[in-house]
Amino acid sequence: MSELIVSVSGVRGVVGESLTPEVALRFAAAWAAAAPPGVIVVSRDGRPSGKMLHAAVIAGLTAAGRSVLDVGIAATPTVGVLVQHYRAAGAIQITASHNPAEYNGLKLLSPEGRVIPDRSGREVLERYRTGKYDWVRFNRIGSVETCPDTITPHLNAILNTVDVEKISQRRFRVVLDSNHGAGSQLGLALLEKLGCQVIPRGEIPNGAFEHPPEPLAENLVGICQVVRECQADVGFCQDPDGDRLAIIDGSGRYIGEEYTLALCLHHRLKSRKGPVVTNCASSRMNQDIAAKYGVPFFRSPVGEANVVDAMLAHDAVFGGEGNGGPIDPRVVLIRDSFVGIACVLEAMAEEGCSVADLVAQLPRYAIVKTKMSFPTEKLEAAYQAVTRRFRDGRTDRMDGLRIDLPNRWRLFWD
């Protein structure tokens, strides 16, 4: 039996093992008891198990007396925009993000349309673990309404941040790989509004993944071939809930998730100066770009909620994580693949160049990520040994151990 992964922002597990209808119902009821007054938005990505969990979540919310705005299938950043648009009390997004098909999960969003911060999340966890729910009598059961328009608010918010006419004039040929997740619904509409010729792959949001859902190089070999064969200008690859974006250039070369944020940041700072935030595991490209434009640069611990906390604290104009998750606060305080798509297309249009040319303008670092097993009780001693080994580096213990040297950096994170 797999174990349920429980965090301050939600739960995730293997459906039918650690993640059951009972877990979903109880967690939804815990959020209902902790959330401020108002309607709660409910949505899901395209996984088949989402239908069952969706029913359990709505049962938990309405049994606790909460009214529900049912969005159906939608990307996570779209749900964040809808929370803001309808002034909702928060949301439950049913998704396992980039995890394999047997997984699903529940992600909680706050009234600000962001992943709930640590303090709120801990209250929900306490209620979930102790069973502190507020069930209501038959005459106070919550109602359920269907959202009349799930994509327009998000679409308009993104279009307001780019030069639509300039992008449309280029008539870019674009491969959009949504891999049967939730990203196609807004992704296709956005690319149409931007005047692109779209070659969709996996556009039906039924969760029947055609390749492993995490948008890594080894999982996108087939899509790279499609980009080459279709002679596309660019390929955009989303994870199942549409908050991460990987990019393929016109030659069919996988650019890499780390470059998504860097490309967006490099373009945005040309026209809009201000502080930027990334997590401590993101490439140093972003710090170099901030230095190039003379703007303050801040790091946060790993985790989207931590990045957003730091963005709000420093009034950042842009931020995100190096896993392909740009965050534009003008749109929504959630990692957003659609922001990345629009931003990269605008950069290509304004500079009259290819994605490969844009990448060539960025600082270059070789990025190697690996995992190993290590006894927890020996971790601190190991960190101290590594620090002694790199005495000439600047150490940062914000989250794990990061060591910055003149032309390279390392992160050891548990």
C-alpha positions as a Markdown table, in Angstrom:
| # | Residue | x | y | z |
|---|---|---|---|---|
| 1 | Met | 0.0 | 0.0 | 0.0 |
| 2 | Ser | 1.3 | 3.4 | -0.9 |
| 3 | Glu | 1.3 | 6.1 | 1.7 |
| 4 | Leu | -0.9 | 9.2 | 1.5 |
| 5 | Ile | 1.3 | 12.3 | 1.0 |
| 6 | Val | -0.2 | 15.1 | 3.2 |
| 7 | Ser | 1.1 | 18.7 | 3.1 |
| 8 | Val | -0.2 | 22.1 | 4.1 |
| 9 | Ser | -1.4 | 22.7 | 0.6 |
| 10 | Gly | -3.2 | 19.4 | 0.0 |
| 11 | Val | -3.1 | 15.6 | -0.2 |
| 12 | Arg | -1.8 | 13.2 | -2.9 |
| 13 | Gly | -1.8 | 9.5 | -3.2 |
| 14 | Val | -2.6 | 6.4 | -5.3 |
| 15 | Val | -6.3 | 6.1 | -6.0 |
| 16 | Gly | -7.9 | 3.2 | -4.3 |
| 17 | Glu | -5.0 | 2.7 | -1.9 |
| 18 | Ser | -3.9 | 5.8 | 0.0 |
| 19 | Leu | -6.3 | 8.2 | -1.7 |
| 20 | Thr | -9.9 | 7.1 | -1.2 |
| 21 | Pro | -13.4 | 8.8 | -1.5 |
| 22 | Glu | -13.4 | 8.9 | 2.3 |
| 23 | Val | -10.1 | 10.8 | 2.4 |
| 24 | Ala | -11.3 | 13.2 | -0.2 |
| 25 | Leu | -14.6 | 13.8 | 1.6 |
| 26 | Arg | -12.9 | 14.4 | 5.0 |
| 27 | Phe | -10.3 | 16.7 | 3.6 |
| 28 | Ala | -12.9 | 18.7 | 1.8 |
| 29 | Ala | -14.9 | 19.0 | 5.0 |
| 30 | Ala | -11.8 | 20.1 | 6.9 |
| 31 | Trp | -11.3 | 22.9 | 4.3 |
| 32 | Ala | -15.0 | 23.8 | 4.5 |
| 33 | Ala | -14.6 | 24.3 | 8.3 |
| 34 | Ala | -11.4 | 26.4 | 8.0 |
| 35 | Ala | -12.1 | 28.5 | 4.9 |
| 36 | Pro | -13.7 | 32.0 | 5.2 |
| 37 | Pro | -17.4 | 32.5 | 4.3 |
| 38 | Gly | -18.3 | 32.2 | 0.7 |
| 39 | Val | -18.6 | 29.9 | -2.2 |
| 40 | Ile | -15.9 | 27.3 | -2.8 |
| 41 | Val | -14.7 | 26.5 | -6.4 |
| 42 | Val | -14.2 | 22.9 | -7.3 |
| 43 | Ser | -12.3 | 21.7 | -10.4 |
| 44 | Arg | -10.2 | 18.8 | -11.7 |
| 45 | Asp | -7.7 | 17.9 | -14.3 |
| 46 | Gly | -8.6 | 15.2 | -16.9 |
| 47 | Arg | -7.7 | 12.1 | -14.9 |
| 48 | Pro | -10.6 | 9.5 | -15.0 |
| 49 | Ser | -10.4 | 9.1 | -11.2 |
| 50 | Gly | -11.1 | 12.8 | -10.9 |
| 51 | Lys | -14.8 | 12.2 | -11.5 |
| 52 | Met | -15.1 | 10.0 | -8.5 |
| 53 | Leu | -13.1 | 12.3 | -6.3 |
| 54 | His | -15.0 | 15.3 | -7.6 |
| 55 | Ala | -18.3 | 13.7 | -6.3 |
| 56 | Ala | -16.7 | 13.0 | -2.9 |
| 57 | Val | -15.3 | 16.6 | -2.6 |
| 58 | Ile | -18.7 | 18.1 | -3.4 |
| 59 | Ala | -20.4 | 15.8 | -0.9 |
| 60 | Gly | -17.9 | 16.9 | 1.8 |
| 61 | Leu | -18.3 | 20.6 | 1.1 |
| 62 | Thr | -22.1 | 20.6 | 0.8 |
| 63 | Ala | -22.5 | 18.4 | 3.9 |
| 64 | Ala | -20.6 | 21.1 | 5.8 |
| 65 | Gly | -23.1 | 23.7 | 4.5 |
| 66 | Arg | -20.8 | 25.2 | 1.8 |
| 67 | Ser | -22.0 | 26.4 | -1.6 |
| 68 | Val | -20.0 | 25.1 | -4.5 |
| 69 | Leu | -19.1 | 26.6 | -7.9 |
| 70 | Asp | -18.5 | 23.6 | -10.1 |
| 71 | Val | -15.9 | 24.4 | -12.8 |
| 72 | Gly | -15.5 | 20.8 | -14.2 |
| 73 | Ile | -12.2 | 20.3 | -15.9 |
| 74 | Ala | -9.8 | 23.3 | -15.8 |
| 75 | Ala | -6.1 | 24.0 | -15.3 |
| 76 | Thr | -4.9 | 25.0 | -11.8 |
| 77 | Pro | -4.0 | 28.6 | -12.7 |
| 78 | Thr | -7.4 | 29.0 | -14.4 |
| 79 | Val | -9.0 | 28.0 | -11.1 |
| 80 | Gly | -6.9 | 30.6 | -9.3 |
| 81 | Val | -8.2 | 33.3 | -11.6 |
| 82 | Leu | -11.8 | 32.1 | -11.2 |
| 83 | Val | -11.5 | 32.3 | -7.4 |
| 84 | Gln | -10.6 | 35.9 | -7.8 |
| 85 | His | -13.1 | 36.6 | -10.5 |
| 86 | Tyr | -16.1 | 35.2 | -8.5 |
| 87 | Arg | -14.7 | 36.5 | -5.1 |
| 88 | Ala | -14.8 | 32.9 | -3.8 |
| 89 | Ala | -13.7 | 31.7 | -0.4 |
| 90 | Gly | -11.2 | 29.4 | -2.0 |
| 91 | Ala | -11.0 | 26.3 | -4.2 |
| 92 | Ile | -10.2 | 22.6 | -4.3 |
| 93 | Gln | -8.4 | 21.6 | -7.4 |
| 94 | Ile | -8.4 | 17.8 | -7.9 |
| 95 | Thr | -5.1 | 17.0 | -9.5 |
| 96 | Ala | -1.9 | 15.0 | -9.1 |
| 97 | Ser | 0.0 | 17.5 | -11.2 |
| 98 | His | 2.9 | 15.7 | -13.0 |
| 99 | Asn | 2.5 | 12.3 | -11.2 |
| 100 | Pro | 1.6 | 9.1 | -13.0 |
| 101 | Ala | -1.9 | 8.1 | -13.9 |
| 102 | Glu | -2.5 | 6.0 | -10.8 |
| 103 | Tyr | -2.1 | 9.1 | -8.6 |
| 104 | Asn | -4.5 | 11.9 | -7.9 |
| 105 | Gly | -4.8 | 14.6 | -5.2 |
| 106 | Leu | -6.5 | 17.6 | -3.8 |
| 107 | Lys | -4.8 | 21.1 | -3.9 |
| 108 | Leu | -6.2 | 23.9 | -1.9 |
| 109 | Leu | -6.4 | 27.5 | -3.1 |
| 110 | Ser | -7.0 | 30.6 | -0.8 |
| 111 | Pro | -9.4 | 33.5 | -1.4 |
| 112 | Glu | -6.5 | 35.3 | -3.1 |
| 113 | Gly | -6.4 | 32.6 | -5.8 |
| 114 | Arg | -3.1 | 31.2 | -4.7 |
| 115 | Val | -2.0 | 27.9 | -3.1 |
| 116 | Ile | -2.9 | 28.4 | 0.5 |
| 117 | Pro | -0.1 | 29.7 | 2.8 |
| 118 | Asp | 1.5 | 27.6 | 5.5 |
| 119 | Arg | -0.6 | 29.0 | 8.4 |
| 120 | Ser | -3.9 | 28.3 | 6.8 |
| 121 | Gly | -2.8 | 24.9 | 5.6 |
| 122 | Arg | -1.8 | 23.8 | 9.1 |
| 123 | Glu | -5.3 | 24.6 | 10.4 |
| 124 | Val | -6.8 | 22.4 | 7.7 |
| 125 | Leu | -4.4 | 19.6 | 8.5 |
| 126 | Glu | -5.3 | 19.8 | 12.2 |
| 127 | Arg | -9.0 | 19.6 | 11.4 |
| 128 | Tyr | -8.5 | 16.7 | 9.0 |
| 129 | Arg | -6.4 | 14.7 | 11.4 |
| 130 | Thr | -8.7 | 15.3 | 14.4 |
| 131 | Gly | -12.0 | 15.0 | 12.6 |
| 132 | Lys | -13.1 | 18.6 | 13.5 |
| 133 | Tyr | -15.8 | 19.0 | 10.8 |
| 134 | Asp | -18.9 | 21.1 | 10.9 |
| 135 | Trp | -21.7 | 18.9 | 9.5 |
| 136 | Val | -25.1 | 20.6 | 9.0 |
| 137 | Arg | -28.7 | 19.5 | 9.2 |
| 138 | Phe | -30.7 | 18.7 | 6.1 |
| 139 | Asn | -32.1 | 22.2 | 5.7 |
| 140 | Arg | -28.7 | 23.8 | 5.6 |
| 141 | Ile | -26.9 | 21.6 | 3.0 |
| 142 | Gly | -24.9 | 23.7 | 0.5 |
| 143 | Ser | -26.0 | 24.2 | -3.1 |
| 144 | Val | -24.0 | 23.5 | -6.3 |
| 145 | Glu | -23.9 | 25.8 | -9.3 |
| 146 | Thr | -22.1 | 25.2 | -12.6 |
| 147 | Cys | -19.6 | 27.9 | -13.7 |
| 148 | Pro | -21.0 | 29.6 | -16.8 |
| 149 | Asp | -17.6 | 30.5 | -18.4 |
| 150 | Thr | -14.5 | 28.7 | -17.2 |
| 151 | Ile | -11.8 | 30.2 | -19.5 |
| 152 | Thr | -12.6 | 33.8 | -20.4 |
| 153 | Pro | -11.4 | 35.6 | -17.2 |
| 154 | His | -8.0 | 33.8 | -17.4 |
| 155 | Leu | -7.7 | 34.3 | -21.2 |
| 156 | Asn | -8.4 | 38.0 | -20.9 |
| 157 | Ala | -6.0 | 38.5 | -18.0 |
| 158 | Ile | -3.2 | 36.9 | -20.1 |
| 159 | Leu | -4.0 | 38.8 | -23.3 |
| 160 | Asn | -3.8 | 42.1 | -21.3 |
| 161 | Thr | -0.2 | 41.4 | -20.6 |
| 162 | Val | 1.1 | 41.0 | -24.2 |
| 163 | Asp | 1.0 | 42.7 | -27.6 |
| 164 | Val | -1.7 | 40.5 | -29.3 |
| 165 | Glu | -1.5 | 42.2 | -32.6 |
| 166 | Lys | 2.3 | 41.9 | -32.9 |
| 167 | Ile | 2.2 | 38.2 | -32.1 |
| 168 | Ser | -0.7 | 37.6 | -34.5 |
| 169 | Gln | 1.2 | 39.2 | -37.4 |
| 170 | Arg | 3.8 | 36.4 | -37.2 |
| 171 | Arg | 1.3 | 33.6 | -37.6 |
| 172 | Phe | 3.5 | 31.3 | -35.6 |
| 173 | Arg | 3.2 | 27.6 | -36.2 |
| 174 | Val | 2.9 | 25.9 | -32.8 |
| 175 | Val | 2.7 | 22.4 | -31.5 |
| 176 | Leu | 0.7 | 22.3 | -28.2 |
| 177 | Asp | 1.1 | 19.1 | -26.3 |
| 178 | Ser | -1.4 | 19.0 | -23.4 |
| 179 | Asn | -1.0 | 15.2 | -23.1 |
| 180 | His | -4.7 | 14.8 | -22.4 |
| 181 | Gly | -4.6 | 17.0 | -19.3 |
| 182 | Ala | -6.5 | 20.2 | -18.6 |
| 183 | Gly | -4.2 | 22.5 | -20.4 |
| 184 | Ser | -5.8 | 22.2 | -23.9 |
| 185 | Gln | -9.0 | 24.0 | -23.0 |
| 186 | Leu | -7.4 | 27.4 | -22.4 |
| 187 | Gly | -4.2 | 26.6 | -24.4 |
| 188 | Leu | -6.0 | 26.2 | -27.7 |
| 189 | Ala | -8.2 | 29.3 | -27.2 |
| 190 | Leu | -5.1 | 31.4 | -26.2 |
| 191 | Leu | -3.1 | 30.3 | -29.3 |
| 192 | Glu | -6.1 | 31.0 | -31.5 |
| 193 | Lys | -6.4 | 34.5 | -30.1 |
| 194 | Leu | -2.7 | 35.0 | -30.7 |
| 195 | Gly | -3.2 | 34.2 | -34.4 |
| 196 | Cys | -1.2 | 31.0 | -34.3 |
| 197 | Gln | -1.4 | 27.9 | -36.5 |
| 198 | Val | -1.9 | 25.2 | -33.9 |
| 199 | Ile | -0.9 | 21.5 | -34.2 |
| 200 | Pro | -2.5 | 20.0 | -31.1 |
| 201 | Arg | -1.4 | 16.8 | -29.4 |
| 202 | Gly | -3.4 | 15.2 | -26.6 |
| 203 | Glu | -6.1 | 17.9 | -26.7 |
| 204 | Ile | -8.9 | 15.8 | -25.3 |
| 205 | Pro | -8.7 | 16.1 | -21.5 |
| 206 | Asn | -9.5 | 12.5 | -20.6 |
| 207 | Gly | -6.3 | 11.7 | -18.7 |
| 208 | Ala | -5.2 | 9.0 | -21.2 |
| 209 | Phe | -1.6 | 10.1 | -21.1 |
| 210 | Glu | 0.4 | 9.4 | -24.3 |
| 211 | His | 3.7 | 9.7 | -22.5 |
| 212 | Pro | 4.7 | 10.1 | -18.9 |
| 213 | Pro | 3.1 | 13.3 | -17.6 |
| 214 | Glu | 6.1 | 15.1 | -16.3 |
| 215 | Pro | 7.4 | 17.3 | -19.1 |
| 216 | Leu | 11.0 | 16.2 | -19.0 |
| 217 | Ala | 13.3 | 15.5 | -22.0 |
| 218 | Glu | 13.1 | 11.7 | -21.8 |
| 219 | Asn | 9.3 | 11.9 | -21.9 |
| 220 | Leu | 9.0 | 14.3 | -24.8 |
| 221 | Val | 11.1 | 12.5 | -27.5 |
| 222 | Gly | 8.0 | 11.9 | -29.6 |
| 223 | Ile | 6.8 | 15.5 | -29.3 |
| 224 | Cys | 10.3 | 16.7 | -30.3 |
| 225 | Gln | 9.9 | 14.6 | -33.5 |
| 226 | Val | 6.4 | 16.1 | -34.1 |
| 227 | Val | 7.8 | 19.6 | -33.9 |
| 228 | Arg | 10.5 | 18.8 | -36.5 |
| 229 | Glu | 8.2 | 17.0 | -38.9 |
| 230 | Cys | 5.6 | 19.7 | -38.7 |
| 231 | Gln | 8.2 | 22.4 | -39.2 |
| 232 | Ala | 6.8 | 24.3 | -36.3 |
| 233 | Asp | 8.3 | 27.4 | -34.9 |
| 234 | Val | 8.0 | 26.1 | -31.3 |
| 235 | Gly | 6.5 | 23.3 | -29.3 |
| 236 | Phe | 4.9 | 23.9 | -25.9 |
| 237 | Cys | 4.4 | 21.0 | -23.5 |
| 238 | Gln | 2.2 | 21.2 | -20.4 |
| 239 | Asp | 1.8 | 18.9 | -17.4 |
| 240 | Pro | -1.7 | 17.6 | -16.6 |
| 241 | Asp | -2.9 | 20.6 | -14.6 |
| 242 | Gly | -1.3 | 23.2 | -16.8 |
| 243 | Asp | 0.9 | 24.9 | -14.2 |
| 244 | Arg | 4.3 | 23.8 | -15.8 |
| 245 | Leu | 5.6 | 24.4 | -19.3 |
| 246 | Ala | 8.5 | 22.9 | -21.2 |
| 247 | Ile | 9.6 | 24.3 | -24.5 |
| 248 | Ile | 10.9 | 22.7 | -27.8 |
| 249 | Asp | 12.6 | 24.9 | -30.4 |
| 250 | Gly | 12.0 | 24.7 | -34.1 |
| 251 | Ser | 14.7 | 22.1 | -34.7 |
| 252 | Gly | 13.0 | 19.8 | -32.3 |
| 253 | Arg | 15.5 | 20.4 | -29.5 |
| 254 | Tyr | 14.2 | 20.2 | -25.9 |
| 255 | Ile | 15.0 | 23.5 | -24.3 |
| 256 | Gly | 14.3 | 22.3 | -20.7 |
| 257 | Glu | 12.0 | 23.4 | -17.9 |
| 258 | Glu | 14.7 | 25.6 | -16.3 |
| 259 | Tyr | 14.7 | 27.8 | -19.4 |
| 260 | Thr | 11.0 | 28.5 | -19.3 |
| 261 | Leu | 11.2 | 30.9 | -16.3 |
| 262 | Ala | 14.5 | 32.4 | -17.5 |
| 263 | Leu | 13.1 | 33.2 | -21.0 |
| 264 | Cys | 10.0 | 34.8 | -19.5 |
| 265 | Leu | 12.0 | 36.8 | -17.0 |
| 266 | His | 14.5 | 38.0 | -19.6 |
| 267 | His | 11.7 | 39.3 | -21.7 |
| 268 | Arg | 9.5 | 40.8 | -19.0 |
| 269 | Leu | 12.3 | 42.8 | -17.4 |
| 270 | Lys | 12.9 | 44.6 | -20.7 |
| 271 | Ser | 9.6 | 46.4 | -20.3 |
| 272 | Arg | 8.8 | 46.1 | -16.6 |
| 273 | Lys | 11.5 | 46.5 | -14.0 |
| 274 | Gly | 11.1 | 45.4 | -10.4 |
| 275 | Pro | 12.0 | 42.8 | -7.9 |
| 276 | Val | 11.9 | 39.1 | -8.9 |
| 277 | Val | 11.7 | 35.9 | -6.8 |
| 278 | Thr | 12.6 | 32.3 | -7.6 |
| 279 | Asn | 13.1 | 29.3 | -5.3 |
| 280 | Cys | 16.6 | 28.3 | -4.1 |
| 281 | Ala | 16.6 | 25.3 | -6.4 |
| 282 | Ser | 16.1 | 27.3 | -9.6 |
| 283 | Ser | 18.9 | 28.0 | -12.0 |
| 284 | Arg | 21.3 | 30.9 | -11.4 |
| 285 | Met | 20.4 | 32.1 | -14.9 |
| 286 | Asn | 17.6 | 34.0 | -13.2 |
| 287 | Gln | 19.9 | 35.8 | -10.7 |
| 288 | Asp | 22.2 | 36.8 | -13.6 |
| 289 | Ile | 19.2 | 38.1 | -15.6 |
| 290 | Ala | 18.1 | 40.2 | -12.6 |
| 291 | Ala | 21.6 | 41.6 | -12.3 |
| 292 | Lys | 21.7 | 42.4 | -16.0 |
| 293 | Tyr | 18.6 | 44.6 | -15.6 |
| 294 | Gly | 19.6 | 46.0 | -12.2 |
| 295 | Val | 16.6 | 44.8 | -10.3 |
| 296 | Pro | 16.5 | 43.2 | -6.8 |
| 297 | Phe | 16.6 | 39.4 | -6.8 |
| 298 | Phe | 15.3 | 37.2 | -3.9 |
| 299 | Arg | 15.2 | 33.5 | -3.3 |
| 300 | Ser | 12.6 | 31.5 | -1.3 |
| 301 | Pro | 12.5 | 27.9 | 0.0 |
| 302 | Val | 11.3 | 25.3 | -2.4 |
| 303 | Gly | 7.6 | 25.2 | -2.9 |
| 304 | Glu | 5.1 | 27.4 | -4.8 |
| 305 | Ala | 3.5 | 28.8 | -1.6 |
| 306 | Asn | 7.0 | 29.9 | -0.4 |
| 307 | Val | 7.7 | 31.7 | -3.7 |
| 308 | Val | 4.4 | 33.5 | -3.6 |
| 309 | Asp | 5.0 | 34.5 | 0.0 |
| 310 | Ala | 8.3 | 36.1 | -1.0 |
| 311 | Met | 6.8 | 37.7 | -4.1 |
| 312 | Leu | 4.2 | 39.4 | -1.9 |
| 313 | Ala | 6.7 | 40.4 | 0.7 |
| 314 | His | 9.0 | 42.1 | -1.9 |
| 315 | Asp | 6.3 | 43.4 | -4.2 |
| 316 | Ala | 7.8 | 41.3 | -7.1 |
| 317 | Val | 6.9 | 42.0 | -10.7 |
| 318 | Phe | 7.7 | 38.4 | -11.7 |
| 319 | Gly | 8.6 | 35.1 | -10.1 |
| 320 | Gly | 8.4 | 31.4 | -10.3 |
| 321 | Glu | 10.1 | 28.1 | -10.1 |
| 322 | Gly | 12.6 | 26.4 | -12.4 |
| 323 | Asn | 10.4 | 23.4 | -13.0 |
| 324 | Gly | 8.7 | 25.3 | -15.8 |
| 325 | Gly | 6.4 | 27.5 | -13.6 |
| 326 | Pro | 6.4 | 31.3 | -14.3 |
| 327 | Ile | 4.3 | 33.4 | -12.1 |
| 328 | Asp | 3.0 | 36.8 | -13.3 |
| 329 | Pro | 1.1 | 38.5 | -10.4 |
| 330 | Arg | -0.9 | 40.6 | -12.9 |
| 331 | Val | -2.6 | 37.4 | -14.0 |
| 332 | Val | -2.6 | 35.1 | -10.9 |
| 333 | Leu | -0.3 | 34.1 | -8.1 |
| 334 | Ile | 0.1 | 30.5 | -9.4 |
| 335 | Arg | 2.6 | 28.9 | -11.7 |
| 336 | Asp | 1.1 | 29.3 | -15.1 |
| 337 | Ser | 2.0 | 27.6 | -18.3 |
| 338 | Phe | -0.2 | 29.9 | -20.3 |
| 339 | Val | 1.7 | 33.0 | -19.1 |
| 340 | Gly | 4.8 | 31.2 | -20.3 |
| 341 | Ile | 3.3 | 30.5 | -23.7 |
| 342 | Ala | 2.2 | 34.1 | -24.3 |
| 343 | Cys | 5.4 | 35.6 | -23.0 |
| 344 | Val | 7.7 | 33.4 | -25.2 |
| 345 | Leu | 5.6 | 34.1 | -28.3 |
| 346 | Glu | 5.7 | 37.9 | -27.6 |
| 347 | Ala | 9.5 | 37.7 | -27.2 |
| 348 | Met | 9.8 | 35.9 | -30.5 |
| 349 | Ala | 7.5 | 38.4 | -32.2 |
| 350 | Glu | 9.2 | 41.6 | -30.8 |
| 351 | Glu | 12.7 | 40.4 | -31.5 |
| 352 | Gly | 11.9 | 38.7 | -34.8 |
| 353 | Cys | 13.9 | 35.7 | -33.8 |
| 354 | Ser | 13.5 | 32.0 | -33.0 |
| 355 | Val | 13.3 | 30.3 | -29.6 |
| 356 | Ala | 16.9 | 29.1 | -30.2 |
| 357 | Asp | 18.0 | 32.7 | -30.6 |
| 358 | Leu | 16.3 | 33.7 | -27.4 |
| 359 | Val | 18.0 | 30.9 | -25.5 |
| 360 | Ala | 21.3 | 31.9 | -26.9 |
| 361 | Gln | 20.9 | 35.3 | -25.2 |
| 362 | Leu | 20.7 | 33.7 | -21.8 |
| 363 | Pro | 23.6 | 32.9 | -19.4 |
| 364 | Arg | 24.7 | 29.3 | -19.8 |
| 365 | Tyr | 24.9 | 26.7 | -16.9 |
| 366 | Ala | 25.0 | 23.0 | -17.1 |
| 367 | Ile | 22.2 | 21.7 | -14.9 |
| 368 | Val | 22.4 | 18.2 | -13.4 |
| 369 | Lys | 19.8 | 16.9 | -11.1 |
| 370 | Thr | 20.1 | 13.6 | -9.3 |
| 371 | Lys | 18.6 | 11.7 | -6.3 |
| 372 | Met | 20.2 | 9.5 | -3.6 |
| 373 | Ser | 19.1 | 7.8 | -0.4 |
| 374 | Phe | 20.7 | 9.1 | 2.8 |
| 375 | Pro | 20.0 | 8.5 | 6.5 |
| 376 | Thr | 18.2 | 11.5 | 8.0 |
| 377 | Glu | 20.2 | 11.3 | 11.2 |
| 378 | Lys | 23.5 | 11.8 | 9.2 |
| 379 | Leu | 22.2 | 14.6 | 7.0 |
| 380 | Glu | 23.5 | 17.5 | 9.2 |
| 381 | Ala | 27.0 | 16.1 | 9.4 |
| 382 | Ala | 27.0 | 15.6 | 5.7 |
| 383 | Tyr | 26.0 | 19.2 | 5.1 |
| 384 | Gln | 28.8 | 20.4 | 7.4 |
| 385 | Ala | 31.3 | 18.2 | 5.5 |
| 386 | Val | 30.2 | 19.6 | 2.2 |
| 387 | Thr | 30.5 | 23.2 | 3.6 |
| 388 | Arg | 34.1 | 22.5 | 4.6 |
| 389 | Arg | 34.9 | 21.1 | 1.2 |
| 390 | Phe | 33.7 | 24.3 | -0.5 |
| 391 | Arg | 35.1 | 26.8 | 1.9 |
| 392 | Asp | 35.4 | 29.4 | -0.9 |
| 393 | Gly | 31.7 | 29.3 | -1.6 |
| 394 | Arg | 28.8 | 31.3 | -0.1 |
| 395 | Thr | 26.5 | 29.0 | 1.8 |
| 396 | Asp | 22.8 | 29.4 | 2.3 |
| 397 | Arg | 20.8 | 27.2 | 4.7 |
| 398 | Met | 17.4 | 28.6 | 3.8 |
| 399 | Asp | 16.3 | 25.2 | 2.5 |
| 400 | Gly | 18.8 | 22.4 | 2.6 |
| 401 | Leu | 22.3 | 23.6 | 1.7 |
| 402 | Arg | 23.0 | 25.8 | -1.3 |
| 403 | Ile | 26.6 | 26.8 | -2.1 |
| 404 | Asp | 27.3 | 29.6 | -4.6 |
| 405 | Leu | 30.8 | 29.8 | -6.2 |
| 406 | Pro | 32.0 | 32.3 | -8.8 |
| 407 | Asn | 30.9 | 30.4 | -11.8 |
| 408 | Arg | 28.7 | 27.5 | -10.5 |
| 409 | Trp | 26.4 | 26.5 | -7.7 |
| 410 | Arg | 25.2 | 23.4 | -5.9 |
| 411 | Leu | 22.0 | 22.6 | -3.9 |
| 412 | Phe | 21.7 | 19.7 | -1.5 |
| 413 | Trp | 18.0 | 19.4 | -0.6 |
| 414 | Asp | 16.1 | 16.9 | 1.4 |
